[in-house]
Amino acid sequence: MNMKKILQIVFIGIICWYTYIEYTKFKKNSLFNVTEVNIKVKDLDLIDDLAMSIQDLKGKNILEIDKKKMENKILEDVRVKDVVIKTQMPDILLFDIKEKKPFVYIEYKGNIYISDEFGKIYGYMKESQKYNMPLFRIDHEKEIKEFIAVMEKIDFKDEISQIYKISNGIVVTTNTGLKIITNIDVENRKYEVVKKLYDQVRPQNKRDKKIEYIDLRFEDYIIKRKEGDQK
């Protein structure tokens, strides 16, 4: 290797080293320290602790933040469905967080929780805004998925107030107080008949209720009328 070639390599090395040193200084410039963190989320109260930890990024160098790693860490939170992190140079971080959609309340061991549509508990009712959705009163966690399976068979889901278990069945209570007694193995066709019956006897309020319950657990439908109703 001749001297000219050696000098070229040395020169390129010096340029690369100088560029690296200057880039390192550039990265550490306070211009790139995070001054603002914006979090877009539907229910901030539900993830308030997570939001506080995200705000701790203020003061850190925006060029040294691994967004992908941070997204994966946030997705480990059971309350989060999806997250996208963007940078607005030179010093602003943008978080777009989609939390899991609340599906039902769960009353379990003295507390009331929030569950998603898959039966996964991810928060307390007291930590979130109030939602108009059914309450499952359970003794065992496996009952959540059982109750969801029952509720999915019912067309008038919006009118269900609570579901709970009795010794030999499952009780579905509507907002007007009508009870449907069923089981996990009751066929869909029976719920189709219940929908027609419910449309006929649906009261405007609990005082107008004419039927106490409809029992689907047996071959024949058992309908218990309210005391004193002769119709």
KAWO-V926799 format. One record per residue. RES is the residue in one small letter. BURIAL is b if it has 24 or more other C-alpha atoms within 12 Angstrom, else e. Layout:
res=<RES & RES>
burial=<BURIAL & BURIAL>
This chain:
res=<m & n & m & k & k & i & l & q & i & v & f & i & g & i & i & c & w & y & t & y & i & e & y & t & k & f & k & k & n & s & l & f & n & v & t & e & v & n & i & k & v & k & d & l & d & l & i & d & d & l & a & m & s & i & q & d & l & k & g & k & n & i & l & e & i & d & k & k & k & m & e & n & k & i & l & e & d & v & r & v & k & d & v & v & i & k & t & q & m & p & d & i & l & l & f & d & i & k & e & k & k & p & f & v & y & i & e & y & k & g & n & i & y & i & s & d & e & f & g & k & i & y & g & y & m & k & e & s & q & k & y & n & m & p & l & f & r & i & d & h & e & k & e & i & k & e & f & i & a & v & m & e & k & i & d & f & k & d & e & i & s & q & i & y & k & i & s & n & g & i & v & v & t & t & n & t & g & l & k & i & i & t & n & i & d & v & e & n & r & k & y & e & v & v & k & k & l & y & d & q & v & r & p & q & n & k & r & d & k & k & i & e & y & i & d & l & r & f & e & d & y & i & i & k & r & k & e & g & d & q & k>
burial=<e & e & e & e & e & e & e & e & e & e & e & e & e & e & e & e & e & e & e & e & e & e & e & e & e & e & e & e & e & e & e & b & b & b & b & b & b & b & b & e & b & e & b & e & e & b & b & e & e & b & b & e & e & b & e & e & b & e & b & b & b & b & b & e & b & e & e & e & e & e & b & e & e & b & e & e & b & b & b & b & b & e & b & b & b & b & b & e & e & e & b & b & b & b & b & b & b & b & b & b & b & b & b & b & b & b & b & b & e & e & e & b & b & b & b & b & b & e & b & b & b & b & b & b & b & e & e & b & e & e & e & e & b & b & b & b & b & b & e & e & e & e & b & b & b & b & b & b & b & b & b & e & b & b & e & b & b & e & b & b & b & b & b & b & b & e & e & e & b & b & b & b & b & b & b & b & b & b & b & b & b & b & b & b & e & b & e & e & e & b & b & e & e & b & e & e & e & b & e & e & b & b & e & e & e & e & e & e & b & b & b & b & b & b & b & b & e & e & e & e & e & e & e & e & e & e & e & e & e & e & e>
